[in-house]
């Protein structure tokens, strides 16, 4: 069983090497491949990847301009060779130490897709922005109404898929709209979806957090008006 770990990054010079080291520590090289997609970073991340990390990972993709997270993930999905795909953000908000728990429902043939959830309070969770939490819960609720799912954290960036499942989806969103889009599309296929509680170490905007109110509006538009066919 081979695991493909996809790491999209944009201006993550302070965290990208650390996240790679943490991912590599989680399982033997023979059981995983690491694919990084740099979305046209301009803070030195691109140079760091070329100089110091090219021999630590299996593949690095450099976008020719800043397209967005969804576009970057699509490019990486085209390249994966593993049986299972983990989406791992580069910002240290999600810990690779939780891979075993996220992988368990798939390895036990119970799930096709696994979402982490930051709202399982049995796990360590950094107290963070109130309005981000409210926006997330509202978007998740509306998405659940649209899809007839009962997810608690649709917008979570820590997701795991059987490789054939995610490769079979025709994904289109370039931005953070990837999250509601993929949720809607997997719901239509009536796949087996599990949630697993995860720890969460949220960043401030000063530390590099990138999602904004504009992304929330885009997610709402996608949930209400797109992908009905």
Secondary structure, DSSP 8 states (H G I E B T S, - for coil): --EEEEEEESS-TTTHHHHHHHHHHHS-GGGEEEEEEE----SSHHHHIIIIITTTSSEEEE-SS---HHHHHHHHHTT--SSEEEE--SSSSS-GGGHHHHHHHHHTTS-SEEEEETT-TTS-B----HHHHHHHHHHHHHHHHHHT---S-TT-S-EEEEHHHHHTS-----STTHHHHHHHHHHHTT--EEEEE--B----TTTT----HHHHHHHHHHHHHS---
